Amino acid sequence: MLITERLRLKDIMSKTEEELADFFLREGENLKKYSSRSLAEATYTSPATIVRMCKRLGFAGFDDFKEQFLAEIRYLDQQPGAVDVNFPFAKGDSLMKAANRMAQLYEEVTRDTLSLLQNDVLQKAVRILRASENVCIYSMGTAINQAECFREKMLKIGKRVTISSNLNYQLYEAGCLSVKDAAVIISYSGETRKMLQIAAECKKRHVPVIAITSFGENSLTRYATCKLTQSTRESMFQNLGDFSSHLSVSLLLDILYSAYFLQDYERHYQNKQDKTRMLEKFRKSSNSVIMGEETEEKKEL
């Protein structure tokens, strides 16, 4: 749940904390100018009361709350793209108009996903993958299909990745993991019950978890060792096809693969070439581009 939503809900807050929540929402971006002491003076409370409220909301203190609250406001205040992520095309659109709007949607979701990517988080995710003997991916629905593409790429460069599409077995499999393994859990809402059960089991077994989920805090992030954030502009139900969330997951998985590949570029490339030659040697095409053949002109150069 977004911080702003939690402040509006005022769940299990004292009267003083409710007044503080209203103050935070009114001030918005202006909260950056306050310290806990100056905020206490402005709200006729005490620094201890403010810190206690922030901790009740799940933050280390006021500075931690302020940093994440301001980051959320800035993200939500960004101008939406020209294309509605939920309804990128409309009844009556020509085929080519719909095609062009879908292409524009891809560009906008890509930019939004990249704006949420942090270098230190990506490095941490790569360290987790490198330290693991086996990577297990957990998700539901069509995200499993996207994860299969990631799995195939990783297998070709010699990294063991497993996925179970049988939802009844996933929790049992999580119960077999050890600290030598790693889990990637994909959930847009971060509140899917089975994914949370798996995340809890991983935490209990000290298995590092890479979460791919939406912007803001949700239940899954509490179990995550690190979090890769999806573009979060799309409604879960009121949309024409989950285009944005699917594209964002695919991009993040490709980025994760690329970042892992870069850690030992020559060896990974050689592994991929060796496996491709061995397993795909019967694939043929008369198209020289597809076969990777050099033209005479390129050879001369």
N, C-alpha and C positions, 0 to 999 in steps of 0.2 A: 504494500500500500504506500502511496506517495505521502511524503511528510505533510504536505498541505491538506490532504484528505484526513490524516490523523488529527491534525490540529482542528479541523472543522468538526470532526466527530466528537472530540472532547471525551473520549471514552475513559472512564475511571480517573477523572481529574477533579481536584479540589476546586473550590470557587476561585481561589487565587490563581491556580494553574489555568483555569478557563479564561480568566482575564488576560493572562500572559499569552495564551494561544491566540486570542483575538488581536492582541498587540502585534505579535509576530506576523499575522496575516495582513494586518493593516500596513505595517512598515515595509514588508516585502524586501526589496533590494536595499532599502535604507538600513536594514539590520547590520550591514557590513560596518557601519560606523560605531557600533556599540561594543563595549567590553561588558563582562558580566557585572562589573561595578557600576558603570554608567547606565546600563539597562535597569539595574535595581533602583537607581535613583529616579529614572524616568517612569518606572511603574510602581513606585512606592512599595517595593518588596526588598528582598535581600539577595546577595549573590548566592548564598546557600540554597535559597528557595529555587532560584533559576537553575542552578546546577542539578539539584534534586529532580526537577521536572525533566531536564534534558536526559538524565540517566533513566528516568521512568520510561521515556520514549525510546530508549535503547542506545543512547549515545554516550561517549566517554565523559562528556562535559559540554559546557556551552560552546567552546571553540569548535569542537567536533560537530555539534548540531548546526552551528552557524555556517560552517563550510559546506556541509551537505545540503542544507536548506537553500543557500544561495545558488549552489550548482543546479539544484532542481528548478528553481525559479528561472534561471537563465535558459535552461534547456526548454522548459515549457513556454517561455516567452519568445522563443525563436519563431521567425515568420515561417508558417507552413509553406510547403512547396506549391507550385502552380497546379499540381495534380492532387486530387483528393485520394489519399491512400486507401480509403474504404470503398470509394466508388470512382475508380479511375476512368471508366467509360460509362456512357449513358445510353439509355434506350433511344434509338434513332441515329446514333453515331454511325458514320460510314466505317467500313472495315479498316481503311487506312488511317482514319482519324483515331480509332481505337488502338491500332498498332502503334501509332506515334505517341499516344498518351501512355501506353504501357512502357515504351522505351524511355520516356521522360520519367516515369515512376521509378524505373530501375536506377536512373542517374541520381534521383533525389534520395532514394533509400540508401544508396551506396554512400553518398556524401554524409547523410545523417549517421549511419553506422560508424563511419570513420571518425566523425566528430566526437563520438563517445568512447573511442578506443584510446587507452592509455598505454604508453610505452612500458612503464614499470609493471603493469598488470600482465601485458603480453609476455614480457620476459619471465615473469613468475610462472605463467602457464606453461611456457616452453621448458623451464627447469623441472616442473612437475612431470611432464611427458618424458624428458630425458632420463629422469631418475627412476622411472617405473619400468617394471618388467612386462607388464601387460596393462593396456588401457581398455576400460570397459565403458561403453556408451549406453546411457539410459534415456529413453524418451517414450512418448506415445504419439500415435497418429503419423502424419506424413513426415515429421521430423526424422523418423527412423530411416526413411528413404534418403533423405539428405545426408544423414550420418553414414549410410552405406557407401556413398561416394567418397567421403573422407576416409573410411576404413580401407577401401580399395587402394587409394593413393598411398596410405601409410604402409599397407602390406607390401606394395611394390618396392618400397625403399627399405624393407626389412624390419618394420616396427609392428609388433603384434597388437592388433586392435580387435576386440570382440563386441558383438552386438547381439542381443536377444530380442527377437520380435514377439516372443511369447511373454506377454505381460505377467502371467502367473508364475513364470520362472525367474523373473528379474530380481525379486527380493531374495530368493534363495541364492542366486548367483552373487548378489552383493554380500551375502553372509559367508561366502567362500573367499572373499578378497582379503588381502593382507596389506600391511604398510608398504610393501614392495610394489603394490599396484597403484593405479590411479583411476578415478571415475570422472567421466564427463556427463553432466546431467543437463538436458535441454528442456526448458519449460518456460513458455512466454509469460504465463501468469506468475509462475513461481509458487503456486498454491495447489498444484495437482497432488492429491493425497498419496498416490503410489510413489511418486517421485520424492515426496518428503519422507516417506518411510525408508526408501533406499538411501537418501541423503543421511538420515539419522543413523542407519546401520553403518554407513561408511564412516561417519564421525566416531561412532562407538568403536570401530575397528582401526581407527587412526589412518584411514585411507584418504589421501588428499582429493578434494573435489573441485573440479573446474565447472562452474555454473555458467550456462549460457541462458540469460533471462532478461527480463525487461528492466527499464530504467527505474531507479528508486529501490526502496527496501521492500522485500517480501520474505516469506518464510524460508524459501530456498537459500537466500543469501546468508542466513544465519548459520548454515551448515557449510558454506563454501569456503575453500581455501583461497580461491580467487574467482573473480566474476568478469566475464566478457558480456558487455551490454548490447542487447539488440536495439535496433531502431524501435521506438515506442510511440508510434503515432496511430496505430491501428486498433480498432475495436475488435474484441475477440469474437463477437457475434454479428454485429451490424456491418457486414462487408460483402464484397462480391467474390472473394476467393483467397483470403489470407496471403495475398501477394507480398506485402511488405515484410511480414514476420518471416515468411519462408525465405525470401531473398536475403534478408539480414542474417539468418542462420547460415545459409550457404556461404555467404561472404566471410563470416567469422571463422567457419571451419576451413575455408581455403586459406585465410590469413594464418590460422594456427598451423596448418600444414606447411605453408611457405616458411614461416618462422622456424619451425622444427627442421625443415630441409636445410636451411641456411647454416645450422649449427655444424654440419659436416657435409658441405655441398658436394665435394668430389665423390665421397663414398656413397652418398645417397643417390647421386646421379648414376654412378656405375651400377649400383644395385638395381635401379629402375631399368637401365638398359639391359642388364643380364636377364632379369625376370621377363621383360617384355619380349626379348628375342626367344626365350625358352617357351613361353606360354602363348605367344601371339604370332608365332612364325608363319602360320598358315593364312594370316589375314593379308589380303592382296587388294590393290587398287591400281587402275590404269592412270590415276591422277598423281603426277609427280609430287605435287605439294603435299598430298596426304601421305605418300610414302617417304617423304623427307629426302627426295633425291635432288641433288644439285643440278642446275641447268648448265649447259656448256659455257654460257656467259659467266656464271658465277665461278666455275672452275678456273677459267682464265684469269679472273681477278685474284 
